[in-house]
Amino acid sequence: MLPAVHQLRYFLAVAEDGQFTRAAEHLEVAQPSVSAQIRRLEALLGTPLFHRGPGPVTLTDAGDTLLPIARRVLADLASIEDEIS
């Protein structure tokens, strides 16, 4: 099963912001929602995407692999929206 678009957006926001709280602020959603969607994405993929601990979160090897793919997928979806508009 493929991840939902919002899960990829949330993943990208956390990866770029380095914090779940800051990503939630940028996404204008509650932080628990971001955490829940990342947990679902990790469960779907069967691997952690972030190293969690004190300070900023960092990407695992799987997260590093997913990052350019997520960027590409979201950019392609934005292109579709632009072309159809």
C-alpha positions in Angstrom: 0.0 0.0 0.0 1.2 3.5 -0.8 1.6 6.2 1.8 -1.0 9.0 1.8 0.0 12.3 0.4 -0.4 14.1 3.8 2.0 11.5 5.4 4.6 12.4 2.8 4.0 16.1 3.5 4.3 15.6 7.2 7.5 13.5 6.7 9.1 16.2 4.6 8.1 18.9 7.1 9.7 17.0 10.0 12.8 16.2 7.9 13.3 19.8 6.9 12.4 21.4 10.3 14.2 18.8 12.4 11.4 19.0 15.0 7.9 17.6 15.2 6.6 20.7 16.9 8.0 23.1 14.4 6.8 21.0 11.5 3.3 21.0 13.1 3.4 24.8 13.3 4.4 25.1 9.6 1.7 22.6 8.6 -0.8 24.4 10.8 -1.9 21.2 12.6 -1.5 19.9 16.1 1.8 18.2 16.9 0.1 14.9 18.0 -1.3 14.7 14.5 2.1 14.9 12.9 3.5 12.3 15.3 0.6 9.9 14.6 1.0 10.2 10.8 4.7 9.6 11.0 4.1 6.5 13.2 1.6 5.3 10.6 4.0 5.9 7.7 6.8 4.1 9.6 4.4 1.2 10.3 3.4 1.1 6.7 7.1 1.0 5.5 8.1 -1.3 8.4 11.0 0.9 9.6 11.8 4.0 11.6 12.4 7.1 9.5 13.8 9.3 12.3 16.2 9.0 15.2 14.4 10.5 18.1 16.1 11.8 21.2 17.1 15.0 22.8 17.5 17.9 20.4 16.5 17.8 16.7 15.4 14.5 15.1 17.6 13.1 12.4 16.8 10.8 9.5 17.6 7.1 9.6 19.0 5.4 6.5 15.5 4.7 5.5 14.5 8.3 6.0 17.5 9.4 3.9 16.3 7.1 1.1 12.7 8.3 1.3 13.5 12.1 1.4 14.3 12.6 -2.3 11.5 10.3 -3.3 9.0 12.3 -1.2 10.2 15.6 -2.6 9.9 14.2 -6.1 6.4 12.8 -5.5 5.1 16.0 -3.9 6.7 18.1 -6.7 5.0 15.9 -9.3 1.6 16.3 -7.6 2.1 20.1 -7.5 2.9 20.0 -11.3 -0.3 18.0 -11.9 -2.3 20.6 -10.0 -0.7 23.4 -12.0 -1.2 21.8 -15.3 -4.8 21.0 -14.7 -5.6 24.5 -13.4 
